[in-house]
């Protein structure tokens, strides 16, 4: 696999939560017995919406998803991220390698082979990564970039350290993006 870099951007802005009316709730199609028969992915998304996304929309910077760091969530993120990729590339499964973090940034590497990442000299990268990942466009609009770097058999996800970027529902989206990138590269 050649070195390949993909980047995406997410705009953070404050929104106001809207209220649902009684009729809106009564119009929802709920099966009798409340058995929604959710797939594993749908259950992950529903769980993250209930635990984090509601408050993220309502509270913005004061929400748990933006106040907490990813430290406690990386293991679950890694498991969720690798599962769909390994369904396709199961003969050579993707494994999470030890991550590296700087103030405000986490770099999580993954490998399809036995690999070790040499983090020597990584501290000189921090300021450049921070500048690359964050751009304040105005008081109310911040552009946050996510980087995916493909280097040989190693994939690096580089993102802000806030929990919002390392939720399991985000891992599902990230794995879809990586699968699309791998297909585009001919794998």
C-alpha positions as a printed NumPy array, in Angstrom:
array([[  0.   ,   0.   ,   0.   ],
       [  1.467,   3.368,  -0.955],
       [  1.434,   6.383,   1.32 ],
       [ -1.911,   8.082,   0.878],
       [ -3.489,  10.89 ,   2.874],
       [ -7.181,  11.589,   3.175],
       [ -8.647,  14.437,   5.159],
       [-12.147,  15.487,   6.014],
       [-13.507,  18.542,   7.757],
       [-16.24 ,  18.995,  10.305],
       [-17.725,  22.342,  11.137],
       [-18.539,  22.918,  14.776],
       [-21.178,  25.488,  15.432],
       [-23.765,  26.068,  18.063],
       [-27.286,  24.982,  17.346],
       [-30.416,  25.269,  19.365],
       [-32.33 ,  22.142,  20.179],
       [-35.896,  22.116,  18.95 ],
       [-38.706,  20.625,  20.927],
       [-40.845,  17.801,  19.666],
       [-44.561,  18.151,  20.057],
       [-46.823,  15.456,  21.451],
       [-48.24 ,  14.731,  18.002],
       [-44.715,  14.319,  16.591],
       [-44.032,  11.613,  19.145],
       [-47.388,   9.895,  18.619],
       [-46.757,   9.806,  14.851],
       [-43.569,   7.763,  15.234],
       [-43.948,   4.233,  13.817],
       [-43.295,   2.072,  16.908],
       [-43.939,  -1.678,  16.624],
       [-46.193,  -3.33 ,  19.164],
       [-44.184,  -4.538,  22.122],
       [-41.518,  -1.879,  21.394],
       [-39.214,  -4.449,  19.778],
       [-37.312,  -2.301,  17.295],
       [-35.105,  -5.211,  16.141],
       [-32.088,  -2.938,  15.696],
       [-28.931,  -4.16 ,  14.007],
       [-25.682,  -3.843,  15.963],
       [-24.761,  -0.695,  14.034],
       [-28.189,   0.86 ,  14.581],
       [-27.955,   0.092,  18.314],
       [-24.52 ,   1.788,  18.474],
       [-25.879,   4.888,  16.746],
       [-28.991,   5.003,  18.941],
       [-26.858,   4.609,  22.069],
       [-24.546,   7.469,  21.073],
       [-27.489,   9.718,  20.189],
       [-29.076,   9.14 ,  23.579],
       [-25.841,   9.406,  25.584],
       [-24.019,  12.191,  23.738],
       [-25.528,  13.734,  20.608],
       [-28.656,  15.193,  22.242],
       [-26.55 ,  17.153,  24.693],
       [-24.006,  18.07 ,  22.03 ],
       [-26.729,  19.835,  20.036],
       [-28.342,  21.335,  23.136],
       [-25.269,  22.316,  25.193],
       [-22.487,  22.672,  22.617],
       [-19.111,  23.186,  24.327],
       [-20.608,  22.287,  27.704],
       [-21.681,  18.814,  26.538],
       [-19.968,  15.672,  27.772],
       [-18.849,  14.842,  24.216],
       [-16.785,  18.037,  24.058],
       [-15.682,  18.246,  27.709],
       [-14.314,  14.693,  28.029],
       [-11.27 ,  13.354,  26.247],
       [-11.144,  10.175,  24.2  ],
       [ -8.869,   8.409,  26.688],
       [-11.519,   6.024,  28.036],
       [-13.262,   5.513,  24.699],
       [-10.382,   4.416,  22.454],
       [-10.7  ,   0.699,  23.147],
       [-14.406,   0.599,  22.199],
       [-13.746,   2.898,  19.223],
       [-10.954,   0.62 ,  17.958],
       [-13.079,  -2.503,  18.258],
       [-16.01 ,  -0.875,  16.447],
       [-13.742,   0.66 ,  13.792],
       [-11.931,  -2.586,  12.942],
       [-14.965,  -4.906,  12.872],
       [-16.455,  -3.89 ,   9.468],
       [-12.998,  -3.682,   7.879],
       [-12.122,  -7.147,   9.157],
       [-15.332,  -8.554,   7.684],
       [-13.828,  -7.808,   4.287],
       [-10.102,  -8.185,   5.033],
       [-10.482, -10.98 ,   7.599],
       [ -7.634, -13.098,   6.258],
       [ -5.271, -10.278,   7.237],
       [ -7.132,  -8.498,  10.058],
       [ -6.662,  -4.858,  10.986],
       [ -5.307,  -4.399,  14.519],
       [ -5.098,  -1.277,  16.643],
       [ -1.573,  -0.299,  17.662],
       [ -0.711,   1.826,  20.707],
       [ -1.844,   5.409,  20.172],
       [  0.127,   8.597,  20.665],
       [ -1.387,  11.77 ,  22.029],
       [ -0.386,  15.385,  22.299],
       [ -2.346,  18.15 ,  24.004],
       [ -5.629,  18.229,  22.083],
       [ -4.732,  15.558,  19.475],
       [ -4.779,  11.763,  19.296],
       [ -3.062,   9.69 ,  16.618],
       [ -4.424,   6.145,  16.542],
       [ -2.528,   3.779,  14.219],
       [ -3.844,   0.487,  12.848],
       [ -1.998,  -2.177,  10.935],
       [ -2.812,  -5.095,   8.663],
       [  0.531,  -6.667,   9.58 ],
       [  2.754,  -6.965,  12.614],
       [  4.065,  -3.443,  12.915],
       [  5.455,  -1.02 ,  15.42 ],
       [  5.277,   2.723,  15.12 ],
       [  8.421,   4.68 ,  15.918],
       [  7.197,   7.721,  17.853],
       [ 10.643,   9.282,  18.234],
       [ 10.516,  12.863,  17.031],
       [  6.708,  12.929,  17.276],
       [  6.67 ,  15.899,  19.643],
       [  7.985,  18.18 ,  16.877],
       [  4.859,  17.289,  14.887],
       [  2.397,  18.501,  17.497],
       [  2.221,  22.202,  16.587],
       [  1.999,  21.462,  12.863],
       [ -0.785,  18.939,  13.422],
       [ -2.679,  21.32 ,  15.691],
       [ -2.479,  24.054,  13.035],
       [ -3.534,  21.607,  10.322],
       [ -6.497,  20.17 ,  12.245],
       [ -8.081,  23.373,  13.614],
       [ -9.055,  26.56 ,  11.88 ],
       [-11.063,  29.283,  13.612],
       [-12.988,  31.025,  10.833],
       [-15.066,  33.279,  13.083],
       [-16.229,  33.426,  16.675],
       [-19.007,  30.956,  15.965],
       [-17.435,  28.736,  13.301],
       [-14.487,  26.414,  13.779],
       [-13.357,  24.009,  11.079],
       [-11.938,  20.801,  12.494],
       [-10.133,  18.471,  10.138],
       [ -9.715,  14.747,  10.506],
       [ -6.703,  13.119,   8.85 ],
       [ -6.349,   9.57 ,   7.623],
       [ -2.836,   8.653,   6.534],
       [ -2.124,   5.407,   4.713],
       [  1.507,   4.336,   4.891],
       [  2.269,   0.806,   3.78 ],
       [  0.225,  -1.557,   5.94 ],
       [ -0.418,   1.134,   8.573],
       [ -3.401,   3.475,   8.748],
       [ -3.217,   6.517,  11.043],
       [ -6.318,   8.334,  12.258],
       [ -5.412,  11.789,  13.554],
       [ -8.198,  13.688,  15.264],
       [ -8.872,  16.089,  18.123],
       [ -8.834,  14.396,  21.526],
       [-12.425,  15.27 ,  22.41 ],
       [-14.749,  12.307,  22.991],
       [-17.047,  13.527,  20.198],
       [-14.511,  12.372,  17.596],
       [-13.966,   8.94 ,  19.19 ],
       [-17.537,   7.732,  19.755],
       [-18.496,   4.289,  18.493],
       [-20.972,   5.781,  16.001],
       [-18.094,   7.847,  14.584],
       [-16.02 ,   4.65 ,  14.343],
       [-18.704,   3.215,  12.047],
       [-18.481,   6.256,   9.766],
       [-14.67 ,   6.231,   9.868],
       [-14.538,   2.556,   8.926],
       [-16.865,   3.239,   5.975],
       [-14.532,   6.041,   4.855],
       [-11.454,   3.817,   5.192],
       [-13.127,   1.012,   3.247],
       [-13.959,   3.495,   0.468],
       [-10.358,   4.772,   0.492],
       [ -8.964,   1.224,   0.325],
       [-11.244,   0.385,  -2.579],
       [-10.182,   3.567,  -4.377],
       [ -6.562,   2.494,  -3.889],
       [ -7.317,  -0.898,  -5.452],
       [ -7.407,  -3.091,  -2.356]])
